[in-house]
Amino acid sequence: MTTNRTKADDLPKDTAVVEAFRKLGGLPVYTAAYIASDLAAGTIGISYTTSVRDFQRKSKRRFLSQAALSVTPQLQTASVARKFFPTDLGDSGMVAVSPSGAWQLTSRIADKKRYLEIAGAGSFRSIEVTKKHGDFYADDAFGGVGWSADETKFVYIAEREIPDNDSKYVHAMDWGEGYTGKARPVLVVVDLSAVPDQDKPDEPLVTVLAALPVSASQPVLTRAGDKIIFTGIADDPLPFGIKFCYNRRNAIYSVKTDGTDLVKLTPEGRNGRYPRLSPDGASVYYLSNKIGGAHSACSELVCYDLSKSVASTVVPVVQTAIQPSVFPGLFADRLVGNGPWVKLPTGLHLVIQTSWRTQETLVAIHATTGVVTRLTRPLPESPYSWSLLGVTLDGWIVATRSTLSEPASLVLGRLVRIGEPIAWTVVDKPTIPAEIEKGLANIDWKVSSVPGCDPNVEVLLMTPKVARHPRLAEHGATANGAPLVVIPHGGPHGVISTAFSLYSALLASFGFAVAQVNYTGSTGYGEEFVQALIGRIGDLDLSDVNTAAYWASRQPGIDASRVSLFGGSHGGFVTGHLLGLQPDFFKAGILRNPVINVGAMVANSDIPDWCFAEAGIPFDQAAPHLLSPGEYDTMFKKSPASVAHLVKSPVLLMLGAGDRRVPPSDGMRWAQYLLGAGKPITVLMYPETGHALDSFEAERSGFESIASFLFDRFGTPAPAKSASA
């Protein structure tokens, strides 16, 4: 919907934009993979899942595919022997393969009943768990499946059962963005070898551990299957939003499978997430961050010795890393399932994906010494960013790689020795239509520092060779240079990498220049660079992005008179600010679920602690306090709302009605003020869509609206709408 004088039916449909998004946005995206290697037989099998936008059904669908590979006699490289047709995963939830590869576990909901399906070679078993618990948790933050060594037991996460009595009216808060209406997550243990009712031999023992004092997530089973190691998240006095928040009061726990003998393994003062048992079962490795403060910062890698009950730091926090070749510390979202382990002649290693400046990188970490080795080549040797999907103990790694102008492909390589380069085999890659290939080939890009800023501030600058869209220039050339779109990332403690980005690639392929800015506070540059922004939002971030925008606008082939801003979340915060502070330089602004008034957000956001932390105000998650008038004043002065009266350029505001992180009311109040002041603004509201605006319709309609908005401001007029249209 729109809230200004433009009617939704009048929003233009640009055929070239619609077709380009359909063709490039319809390519499969690789989301998970599992490797089964048999080096004695010289074969490797890979199962991988993809997410695909279905433009006929207007939905996102998941598929499971298989590939068979043959291994060279030297056992160092592989070649694809055969690929099999993908299978629609339909109504399935979690899909997990046992460590041996003998079993595939799938959760499914059908006819309002919940089932577990266990499939193996020549066997299939279905277990109904409807009366045991609520819906399954299948996401990265809470989900995961742990198996015993003999694979007769497994553990997963589900919602606790809500009794059908008056107790269901007792208010229980959920985990915020992405978890609206989800009940408390609990551990569920299935023992396939135990049959509690001899009259029902097909029903194994299912035990729900609902009485634990913490919310459970990310479980693994000990080799004997008698204990569960898991991440427990404190939800008293209230659960704060968990998605992309690594500063929560979560810890690593151990508990027996019957729910007794709960032990906290994490030392005080730090948290823990993604526990992974070492191959011998003697130790637990996990990622750890400081509780409170920045939601995403440099992590430690910690080892907990189960026999000695002692935790030790394997990889510490790295404070500074000015030189690109220097390891900036661990900025990892997670550790891969089934363990990140590789056994090499030099010892046991963990393979982890981490942000290393503007590249998502694969590293190997010695499990004992903590020595970090980069496995993927840096810029300018290689432009790729990588996403780790799976690892085997004998060294096979499956991952995706992409660049700003190249969509992701699925690759396999083997880590044989530290220091030796990995030979990568392309297992699968999307088939890109010829016209889209031409558009991607139209993009030049580079990564550059910014004169006048901290040496760590970087810009990923994409420039078109020609203007391919007819509304930008005639005959495929620009007269005065390309219009520039400046994109600051969200977070603010996030990072833009050289990985493929659909929206940026499409804009650059049409003929826009795109400058994506990693400003002070970005991750992947060391801990000090993250912490430098705390208390200085609305200051350092604005200065960096503004300086980067001026620098980019003066690069060859760019028109400095046609500069716009495009940001989501904290990127929208920066955009809203600069539209007010630099109204003559920035000629238009696009904001997606932006932070507009930090103080007003405290009462409605799932992460009120963020408001205090970024404003430099102490906040205790265990004893949250009410916002004071003085604190509100501090937050307001740092907010875009404080300069709303100075905005004069056209604005496109895009909101998700289901956003729990930055509630749409924040943006709506700003829009109402601008409308009342006669400022040009269009508001799009997407129902049942959250902070990321990642529903099928929000992505499709959103990009079409963004492109049309930019063409209207910086291109030639759109063709007149026919009377019959």
FENZI-V633487 format. One record per run of one state. SS is the DSSP state (2 for helix, 1 for strand, 0 for the rest). FROM is the first residue (numbers start at 1). TO is the last residue. Records with the same first field share a line. If there is no record, write none. Layout:
SS=FROM-TO  FROM-TO
This chain:
0=1-7  11-14  26-28  39-42  55-58  72-77  89-91  98-103  111-112  121-122  129-135  137-145  148-152  160-165  170-184  192-204  210-214  222-226  234-249  257-262  265-269  271-272  278-282  289-289  291-298  306-309  316-329  331-340  345-346  357-358  367-371  375-384  392-395  404-405  415-424  430-433  442-442  450-457  465-473  477-481  489-501  511-512  519-526  532-539  554-557  569-569  582-585  593-597  602-607  615-628  638-639  647-649  657-663  677-680  687-695  715-725
2=8-10  15-25  166-169  434-441  474-476  502-510  527-531  540-553  570-581  598-601  608-614  629-637  640-646  664-676  696-714
1=29-38  43-54  59-71  78-88  92-97  104-110  113-120  123-128  136-136  146-147  153-159  185-191  205-209  215-221  227-233  250-256  263-264  270-270  273-277  283-288  290-290  299-305  310-315  330-330  341-344  347-356  359-366  372-374  385-391  396-403  406-414  425-429  443-449  458-464  482-488  513-518  558-568  586-592  650-656  681-686
